[in-house]
Each structure stands twice: as C-alpha cells, then as structure tokens.
Amino acid sequence: MHRFDADTADLMRAVFDATRLRLGFDQVPLDGPATPVELAARVGQTITPGGLGGRRALELFDEVLARACISADHPRNLAFIPAAPTRSSVMFDLLVGASSIYGGSWMEGAGAVHAENEALRWLADLAGLPAAAGGVFVPGGTVGNLSALVAARGAARARLLAEGRPLPSRWRFICGDEAHSSLYQAAAVLDAEIVPIPTGADGRLTGPLLAAALAGFAREDASVREDASAARGMRPDGYGYGYGEAGRDAAALGVFAVVATAGTTQFGVVDDIRGIVDVAREHRLWVHADGAYGLAALAAPSARVRFDGIADVDSFIVDPHKWLFAPFDACALLYRDPAQGLAAHGPQRAGYLEVLDSHTNWNPSDYAIGLSRRARGLPFWFSLATHGTRAYADAIEVTLATTRAAAAQITAHPELELVREPELSVVVFRRRGWTDTDYQQWSSGLLRAGFAFVPPTRVAGEAVARFAIVNPRTTPDDIGAILSTML
C-alpha cells in the first residue's frame, strides 16, 4: 500500500485529472442527495478484503457518491451558511494533505504554525486586538466556542480561588436567545447552565439586557442567602459570598461568561457588542464573541461600524470556511490574552510530551480542546498570501451589495415581503399567502431541477424563505431568477 509503483502513479494522475476538472468548472454542478437504498444499489459493497483498486473507487466517488452531495460553493446555494473557497485555497489544501504536517506543536510544524499565526494576526488586527493576542485554528465554530468557554470558566475559577472565595455550586453563562445552537452543546459538555436572554423583536442582546439579567441573578443570590441564614437563626452577613461584597464580580453568582453573537445564523443580527463589553467590565465578566459567520465582515470597510466593541472582547471566533473563502473545515479562535487559553488547555501532560516546550514555543494544541490537529489554517493563509487582503475586502463588499440588491428586489414585488431588513448578508422574506407545504414544494423543486438550494426556515412558527449570500459569484441576476420561481 505504501510503495510508489506504476499503479500509484496511474492513480495519482487520475486523482489530479478529477481535481483539475472540478476546479476548472466555471460553475460547479449543484447535484443533490439520494436515498440510502439508491446509494447502496448504485455503489454496492466498497469495502472488501481484496480492495476495488484505486481507479474503480475513484470512479464510484466521481460518478455516484460526489453527485449525491450538494455543492456548497454553487452560486445559487443560499442555504444555511454555504461556502465559496478560492481555487487557490482548495489547491493548497490538496498539498497540505499530501505533506503530512502535524500542526499541534512548534517542534513538528514550525513553518506551518508560523503561517497560521500570520493569518490569525490579520484577523486579530481587523478586530483591533492587542499585539499579544493569539490563538489557534480548530475544526469549526462548535469547538471554537467550547474551547473559549472552557478558558472563560477557568479564568473565573482561578480568580475566585486566588482571592480565597468559594466556588459556586453551579456555573452558567449568558447569551441572547438568537445565539447559535452550538452554545447549547457547549453547555452540555461543560455541565454548565446556559441562560438565553429574551432579546425582543430586533433579536439583539444589549448592554442593558445583560445588566438586567445580572441584577436579577444578584437578587436571587441575596434571597437564597437570606433564607439560608434565617433557617440557621443567623444574621445574613454573607461575607465572601455576597455579590456586593465580592466587588460586583459575576463569578460570585456563578456567571463566568457572556457570549455576544456577531452575526446570527438566522438573520445575520449583530449584538450590541459595545454595550455588552461595558457592562461586563463592571462585573469582571469574560466576553466571548461568536462571529463564526458574521465577523468575516470586519474585512469590509462598509460593515466595520456594526462591530463596535469587538476590540475589547476577551475571545472571539470566525470561520474562514464560511465567508472568508477557505475550504472546510477551519475556525479561527482568538484570545485577547492567550495565557488564559494556555492556562485552561495546556500544556498537555505526558512524559513523551515534555520535549514540547510551551514556555518558548507556540504550540497550537495548548490553546483549544484536542492534541492531534492538521494545519487547517494553511489553505486560508495561502489564499490570503496569494490574493492579498484587498481582494478579500472587495469580495465581501460584493456579497453585501448583492444582499442589498436582493432586499430591493423583494421589496419591489407585492407578493413578497421582507421579514426583517438585512444587517449583513442574510435575507429572510415571505411569499404572501404561502403555507409550509408551498415552501417545501418550491424548495424541493428547485433542488430537483439542479437550479438552486434554498430550504425554508421558521420564524416564530411561520415558514419563510431565507438567502445566505457569502459567494461573490452569486449575482443579483441569480437572486432575480430564484425569486421569479415564486411569482
């Protein structure tokens, strides 16, 4: 299996030919799913004692399996948050895979880590983080959010212990009720309570809403202590426990972080980051920004004003595989103070790992969950190095312009109505008079025809349509063609 022989050379040519073909499409095919029964019938048994041979396995992938996958980079794929990797990033991803680079330590992957850190530095500079900021590329937003919250809880716990104060019986963190579902997964893994704050019609978590939530927790804490003291027949001094005596430290209430969403998946709404940061600082509370989708817009000068306060957060994430034109899967996790990430996640302990010196070298595995990692930030770095940051700014501005055009087209049709004015590049709208069934039949018909992938979403129980525009090759004409199928 590991020899380079004639069969290997032949397979290499075939794989390169298939890759060239896919990269050479002016517009990729949309393709679409198949049922398990259909795939089993078409593919047959692929894992066998003797093997199928590379040519046959590649043929099955190319002619059956790949065609049962929807292309995330199709310009009329507007579902969820799709992808639009540059060809340079995809080509370089092929080389990264062939290079067998371990990206977890400086000792083993110094060159790769250096390049990844340059890409992270660009993101940190866009946000205005200090020169000491740093982080790591992780598989996706879920792992990025979880890793940041682990660091936030570790920092709160360390502070309480250093000050000789008791730890809470239950930890919790705050977010808005439009926050991403990955935070609920993180809460389950952390065995912590997630407290989603109702945000009202605009979907934004604000500084005043955060302040009100913390005040409510403080009243709840005081009431509990009064009841406990009364039961013991004692005066409730609560020294060392009470919120006031703790210097307005939210950790005394068990609150270790607030998560501001910088671009919700449903609507693209950006929370009041400035107000959240200002309130959090009064309460010694870690602020994490989940910008998996939206923080890419920092690269666009026209959108930066929406992220006021991002320079003062303690951590944030952004996924280059969403709106920064990298292949799956890459999430950039940045810490304002990387030492806090290191304290929570590293260094990893084992006799054979002692040679990985965390004091002088940057080991990416010390800043997030996980030890084994591919250098998943390299394709993003290569694309940035190849095209330059101005090209990124221009590409994101193009998608924002297309979003504005989409909103204008919807407003111009009496049968269509915006649910909410778009803030970034997500457009949510309704077709007047349509039922759930109408939306489903419309969406399924578009996909069956290989024309577009636009599944409906639900807002307050109502089925509506939604565009997520992150591909610079999506044009206003594409939007108009999709909308025409609803009229």
C-alpha positions in Angstrom: 0.0 0.0 0.0 2.8 2.4 0.8 5.0 1.8 -2.3 5.1 4.3 -5.1 4.7 2.0 -8.1 3.0 2.1 -11.5 -0.5 1.7 -10.0 0.2 4.6 -7.6 1.4 6.8 -10.5 -1.7 5.9 -12.5 -4.0 6.7 -9.6 -2.2 10.0 -8.9 -2.8 11.1 -12.5 -6.4 10.1 -12.2 -6.9 12.0 -9.0 -5.2 15.1 -10.4 -7.3 14.9 -13.5 -10.5 14.7 -11.4 -9.3 17.6 -9.3 -8.4 19.7 -12.3 -11.9 19.0 -13.8 -13.7 20.1 -10.6 -11.5 23.2 -10.2 -12.0 24.1 -13.9 -15.8 24.3 -13.8 -16.9 27.9 -14.5 -20.0 27.0 -12.5 -20.0 23.7 -10.5 -23.0 21.4 -10.7 -25.4 21.8 -7.8 -26.1 18.0 -7.5 -28.3 16.6 -4.8 -29.0 13.9 -2.3 -30.0 10.3 -2.9 -31.7 7.8 -0.5 -29.7 5.2 1.4 -31.4 2.5 -0.8 -30.5 4.3 -4.0 -26.9 4.7 -3.0 -26.5 1.1 -1.8 -27.8 -0.1 -5.2 -25.6 2.2 -7.2 -22.4 1.7 -5.3 -22.6 -1.8 -4.0 -20.0 -3.1 -1.4 -17.0 -0.8 -1.5 -15.0 -2.2 1.5 -13.8 -5.7 0.5 -10.9 -8.0 1.6 -9.1 -7.5 -1.7 -9.9 -3.9 -2.5 -11.6 -2.4 -5.5 -8.5 -0.8 -6.9 -7.9 3.0 -7.0 -9.4 3.6 -10.4 -12.7 1.8 -9.5 -13.0 3.5 -6.1 -12.4 6.9 -7.7 -15.0 6.2 -10.4 -17.6 5.3 -7.8 -16.9 8.5 -5.9 -16.9 10.7 -9.0 -19.9 9.2 -10.7 -22.1 8.3 -7.7 -21.0 9.5 -4.3 -19.9 13.0 -5.1 -23.0 13.6 -7.1 -25.1 12.7 -4.1 -23.6 15.7 -2.3 -24.9 19.3 -2.7 -22.1 21.6 -3.8 -21.6 24.2 -1.0 -19.9 26.5 -3.5 -22.6 26.7 -6.1 -23.6 30.4 -6.5 -27.3 29.6 -6.1 -26.7 27.5 -2.9 -28.1 30.0 -0.4 -28.8 27.5 2.4 -27.7 27.6 6.0 -24.3 29.3 5.6 -22.7 27.9 2.5 -19.1 28.2 1.3 -17.1 29.8 -1.5 -13.5 28.7 -1.2 -11.0 30.2 -3.6 -9.4 27.9 -6.1 -6.0 28.7 -4.6 -7.1 27.6 -1.1 -8.6 24.3 -2.5 -5.4 23.6 -4.5 -3.3 24.3 -1.4 -5.5 22.1 0.7 -4.5 19.2 -1.6 -0.8 19.9 -0.9 -1.4 20.2 2.8 -2.9 16.8 2.9 0.0 15.4 0.8 2.6 17.0 3.1 1.7 15.0 6.3 2.2 18.0 8.6 1.3 17.7 12.2 0.1 21.1 13.3 -0.2 20.7 17.0 3.4 21.7 18.1 6.0 24.2 17.0 8.7 21.4 17.1 6.9 19.3 14.5 5.3 22.0 12.4 7.1 25.3 13.0 6.7 26.6 9.4 3.0 25.7 9.3 2.3 27.2 12.7 4.2 30.4 11.7 2.0 30.7 8.6 -1.2 30.0 10.5 -0.2 32.6 13.1 0.2 35.2 10.3 -3.4 34.6 9.2 -4.6 34.8 12.8 -2.7 38.0 13.3 -4.6 39.5 10.3 -7.9 38.6 11.9 -6.7 40.0 15.3 -5.7 43.2 13.6 -9.1 43.6 11.9 -10.7 43.3 15.3 -8.2 45.7 16.9 -6.9 43.2 19.5 -3.6 44.0 21.1 -0.3 42.8 19.7 -0.1 40.0 22.3 -3.3 38.4 21.1 -3.2 34.9 19.6 -5.0 31.7 19.1 -5.4 28.6 17.0 -7.4 27.2 14.1 -9.9 24.5 15.3 -12.3 22.3 13.2 -15.4 24.6 13.5 -17.4 27.0 15.5 -18.7 24.4 17.9 -15.2 23.5 19.1 -14.1 27.2 19.0 -17.0 28.3 21.2 -16.5 25.4 23.6 -12.7 26.0 23.9 -13.3 29.7 24.6 -15.9 28.9 27.2 -13.5 26.4 28.9 -10.9 29.2 29.1 -13.5 31.7 30.4 -14.6 29.3 33.2 -11.0 28.5 34.1 -10.2 32.2 34.4 -13.3 32.8 36.7 -12.5 29.8 38.8 -8.8 30.7 39.2 -9.7 34.3 40.3 -12.1 33.1 43.0 -9.6 30.6 44.3 -6.8 33.2 44.3 -9.0 35.5 46.3 -9.9 32.8 48.8 -13.6 32.9 47.9 -15.9 29.9 47.5 -16.7 28.4 44.1 -20.3 28.4 43.0 -22.3 25.2 43.2 -23.3 25.7 39.5 -21.6 27.6 36.7 -23.6 29.4 34.0 -23.1 31.7 31.0 -25.3 34.2 29.3 -26.2 34.7 25.6 -29.1 36.1 23.6 -32.0 33.9 22.6 -30.9 34.1 18.9 -27.5 32.6 19.8 -26.2 29.6 17.9 -27.2 26.0 18.9 -23.5 25.2 19.4 -23.6 27.1 22.7 -26.2 24.6 24.0 -23.9 21.8 23.0 -21.1 23.6 24.8 -23.2 23.9 28.0 -24.0 20.2 27.9 -20.3 19.3 27.6 -19.3 21.8 30.3 -22.1 20.7 32.6 -23.0 24.3 32.9 -26.3 26.2 32.6 -26.9 28.3 29.6 -29.1 31.4 30.2 -30.6 32.7 27.0 -31.9 36.3 27.5 -35.0 37.2 25.5 -33.9 39.9 23.0 -37.2 41.2 21.6 -38.2 42.0 18.0 -34.7 43.0 16.8 -33.0 39.9 18.1 -30.1 41.8 19.7 -28.6 41.1 23.1 -27.7 44.6 24.5 -25.8 46.0 27.4 -29.0 47.0 29.3 -30.4 43.5 28.9 -27.2 42.0 30.2 -27.2 44.4 33.2 -30.8 43.5 34.0 -30.0 39.8 33.9 -27.1 40.2 36.3 -29.2 42.3 38.6 -31.8 39.5 38.6 -29.1 36.9 39.5 -27.9 39.2 42.3 -31.4 39.5 43.8 -31.8 35.7 43.5 -28.5 35.2 45.3 -29.4 37.6 48.1 -32.8 35.9 48.6 -31.2 32.5 48.8 -28.7 33.6 51.4 -31.3 35.3 53.5 -33.4 32.2 53.5 -30.4 30.1 54.5 -29.4 32.5 57.3 -32.9 32.6 58.6 -33.1 28.9 58.7 -29.9 28.9 60.9 -31.2 31.7 63.0 -28.3 33.9 61.9 -27.9 37.4 60.5 -27.3 37.2 56.7 -23.9 38.9 56.5 -22.9 36.6 53.6 -19.2 37.8 53.9 -17.2 36.4 51.0 -20.4 35.1 49.3 -22.5 38.1 48.5 -22.4 39.8 45.2 -21.9 43.3 46.7 -19.1 42.2 49.0 -17.4 40.4 46.0 -17.0 43.7 44.2 -19.6 43.1 41.5 -17.8 40.0 40.4 -20.3 37.9 38.3 -18.3 34.8 39.1 -19.7 35.1 42.7 -23.1 34.5 41.0 -21.8 31.5 39.1 -21.7 33.5 35.8 -18.4 33.1 34.0 -19.1 34.5 30.6 -21.4 36.3 28.3 -21.5 35.4 24.6 -22.2 38.2 22.1 -23.2 36.9 18.7 -21.6 38.8 15.9 -23.9 37.8 13.1 -26.7 35.3 14.0 -27.2 32.5 11.5 -30.9 33.0 11.2 -30.9 36.8 10.4 -27.3 38.0 10.5 -28.0 40.2 13.5 -25.0 41.6 15.4 -25.4 42.0 19.1 -24.7 45.3 21.0 -21.0 44.3 21.5 -20.0 47.8 22.8 -22.8 47.8 25.4 -22.2 44.2 26.4 -18.5 44.8 26.9 -19.1 47.9 29.0 -21.5 46.1 31.4 -19.3 43.0 31.5 -16.2 45.1 32.6 -18.2 46.4 35.6 -18.9 42.8 36.6 -15.4 41.3 35.8 -17.2 39.1 33.2 -15.5 37.4 30.3 -16.9 38.4 26.9 -16.7 35.9 24.1 -17.9 36.9 20.6 -19.3 34.1 18.4 -18.6 35.5 15.0 -18.4 32.2 13.2 -20.3 33.7 10.2 -20.5 37.4 10.7 -17.1 38.6 11.9 -15.7 38.0 8.4 -17.4 41.3 7.6 -14.7 43.1 9.6 -12.7 42.8 6.3 -15.3 45.0 4.6 -14.9 48.7 5.4 -18.6 49.4 5.0 -19.5 46.9 7.7 -17.0 47.5 10.4 -19.1 50.0 12.2 -21.5 47.2 13.2 -18.8 45.6 15.3 -18.0 48.4 17.7 -16.6 46.9 20.9 -15.0 43.9 19.3 -11.5 45.2 20.1 -12.3 44.8 23.8 -13.7 41.2 23.9 -11.7 38.5 25.7 -12.1 36.0 22.8 -13.8 35.5 19.5 -14.2 33.0 16.7 -14.7 33.4 13.0 -14.9 30.5 10.5 -12.9 31.1 7.3 -14.8 28.2 5.7 -17.9 30.4 5.7 -17.4 33.9 4.5 -13.6 34.1 4.2 -13.3 31.7 1.2 -11.4 28.8 2.7 -12.3 25.1 2.4 -13.9 23.1 5.2 -13.1 23.0 8.0 -11.4 25.9 9.7 -12.5 28.1 12.7 -10.1 30.8 14.0 -10.2 31.1 17.8 -8.5 34.3 19.1 -7.8 35.2 22.7 -7.1 38.8 23.8 -4.7 37.2 26.4 -3.5 33.8 25.1 -2.1 33.0 28.6 -5.7 32.4 29.7 -6.2 30.0 26.9 -3.0 28.2 27.8 -3.9 28.0 31.4 -7.2 26.2 30.5 -5.9 23.9 27.8 -2.2 23.3 28.1 0.4 22.2 28.2 -0.7 18.6 27.6 0.7 16.3 30.2 2.7 13.2 29.3 6.3 12.1 29.7 6.7 11.9 25.9 5.3 15.5 25.5 7.8 17.1 27.8 10.0 18.0 24.9 7.3 20.4 23.6 8.4 23.5 25.4 5.4 25.8 25.9 7.5 28.5 27.5 9.4 29.5 24.4 7.4 28.0 21.5 3.8 28.4 20.3 2.1 25.0 20.4 -1.4 25.3 18.9 -2.7 22.3 20.8 -2.2 24.3 24.1 -5.0 26.8 23.2 -8.0 24.6 22.5 -9.5 21.2 23.0 -7.5 18.5 21.3 -4.0 17.4 20.8 -3.9 15.9 17.3 -4.6 18.5 14.6 -4.0 19.1 10.9 -2.7 22.5 9.9 -6.2 23.5 8.9 -5.4 27.2 8.7 -2.8 26.8 5.9 -5.3 26.9 2.9 -6.7 30.2 4.3 -3.2 31.6 4.8 -2.2 30.6 1.3 -5.2 32.3 -0.3 -4.6 35.4 1.7 -0.9 35.4 0.7 -1.8 34.7 -2.9 -4.6 37.3 -3.4 -3.9 39.9 -0.8 -6.3 41.3 1.8 -7.8 44.0 -0.5 -9.2 41.2 -2.6 -10.9 39.8 0.5 -12.4 43.2 1.3 -13.6 43.6 -2.3 -15.2 40.1 -2.4 -17.1 40.6 0.9 -18.3 44.0 -0.3 -19.6 42.3 -3.5 -21.7 39.9 -1.4 -23.0 42.8 0.7 -24.0 44.7 -2.5 -25.8 41.6 -3.7 -27.6 41.4 -0.4 -28.9 44.9 -0.8 -30.0 44.2 -4.3 -31.9 41.1 -3.1 -33.7 43.1 -0.5 -34.6 45.7 -3.1 -36.0 43.1 -5.5 -38.1 41.5 -2.7 -39.5 44.9 -1.7 -40.4 45.6 -5.3 -42.7 42.6 -5.6 -46.1 43.0 -3.9 -46.3 39.2 -3.5 -43.0 39.2 -1.4 -42.2 40.8 1.9 -39.0 41.2 3.9 -39.4 39.7 7.4 -36.6 42.0 8.6 -34.2 44.4 6.9 -30.9 42.5 6.3 -28.0 43.6 8.5 -25.1 41.6 7.0 -25.7 39.1 4.1 -28.7 37.1 5.2 -32.1 37.9 3.7 -35.3 36.5 5.3 -38.6 37.0 3.5 -42.0 35.6 2.9 -44.2 34.8 -0.1 -47.6 36.2 0.9 -50.2 33.5 1.1 -47.9 30.5 1.1 -48.2 27.6 3.5 -45.5 25.3 4.9 -46.3 22.9 2.0 -45.9 25.6 -0.6 -42.4 26.5 0.7 -41.3 22.8 0.8 -42.6 22.0 -2.6 -40.9 25.1 -4.1 -37.6 24.4 -2.4 -37.6 20.7 -3.4 -38.4 21.6 -7.0 -35.5 24.0 -7.2 -33.1 21.3 -5.9 -34.5 18.5 -8.1 -34.0 20.8 -11.1 -30.4 21.4 -10.1 -31.2 25.1 -10.2 -30.8 26.3 -6.6 -30.7 25.2 -3.0 -32.9 27.4 -0.8 -34.6 25.5 2.0 -37.1 27.4 4.1 -36.6 28.4 7.7 -39.0 29.1 10.5 -39.6 32.4 12.3 -42.0 32.5 15.3 -43.5 29.3 14.0 -44.0 30.6 10.4 -42.3 29.0 7.4 -40.4 31.7 5.4 -37.7 31.8 2.8 -34.1 32.7 3.5 -31.0 33.6 1.5 -27.5 33.4 2.9 -25.2 35.2 0.5 -21.5 34.5 1.0 -20.4 33.7 -2.5 -19.1 36.6 -4.6 -20.2 34.8 -7.7 -23.8 35.0 -6.6 -25.3 37.8 -8.6 -28.4 40.0 -8.5 -29.5 38.1 -11.6 -29.2 34.8 -9.7 -31.4 36.3 -7.0 -34.0 37.5 -9.5 -34.1 34.2 -11.2 -34.8 32.4 -7.9 -37.5 35.0 -6.9 -39.2 34.6 -10.3 -40.0 31.0 -9.5 -42.1 32.1 -6.5 -44.3 34.5 -8.5 
